[in-house]
Amino acid sequence: DQTVRLWHTSTGKCLQVLQGHQSDVWGIACSPSGDVIASTGLDQTIRFWEIDTGLCLKTVHGSYADIWDLAFSPDGKQLASGGGDRKIYLWDVETQECIKSWVAHTNDVSKLVFHPQDQFFVSSSFDHTIKIWDAASGRLCRTLYGHEDAIWSLAFSPDGKMLANAGRSFNVRIWDVATGQLLKLLELEGDHTVYVWSVAFSHDGKVLATGSYDYTIKLWDTQTW
């Protein structure tokens, strides 16, 4: 419905309804400090919102194509965005100005996630690849291959040592971040009846959750897989 809604995690009560987008909202990111939310979507804009008041601080034209995802850096100073024009954009959060942009993939950029400690981030794409980038320079550090189709979800383990991904496939891949080696291939056909579209680690890293279009979420012990 073109809105962003903020919910109280304990009561389930809707606290704010943020209105202003002119089309579907596809990406939301909360700053590490918890005072600003960025949102984006098919209207090709990025909007910065003050959480306490619901005030839209600024609207920027983020791309000339649909924008699929946003991610804040761990220090909250940068915001990455990506979407249908195959580019990654890095934004200065304080000024809301674009610092740099570059063509990152050969198809849509689908997901972005910053490493929890180090100054690099990861992008995935409909081109079946994952790429690791230096956040300061935009330099490509490594490309991870081997995926069957478009990748929709990325998640770092809390210690930053593992990266999980999922997409238009029954398979979830777990990567060693330092080496780029595949640590584990979870073949979940039979466990899920439709493709796995989302992955997330628990805060202690002991559990990996997989979400599917079969309307189920399954929890996996990362010590035993």
ABEGO torsion letter per residue (X at the ends): XGBBBBBBAAAGBBABBBBGBABBBABBBBBAAGABBBBBEAAGBBBBBBAAAGBBABBBBABABBBABBBBBAAGABBBBBBAAGBBBBBBAAAGBBABBBBABABBBABBBBBAABBBBBBBBAAGBBBBBBAAAGBBABBBBGBABBBABBBBBAAGABBBBBBBBABBBBBBAAAGBBABBBBABGABABBBABBBBBAAGABBBBBBAAGBBBBBBAAAX
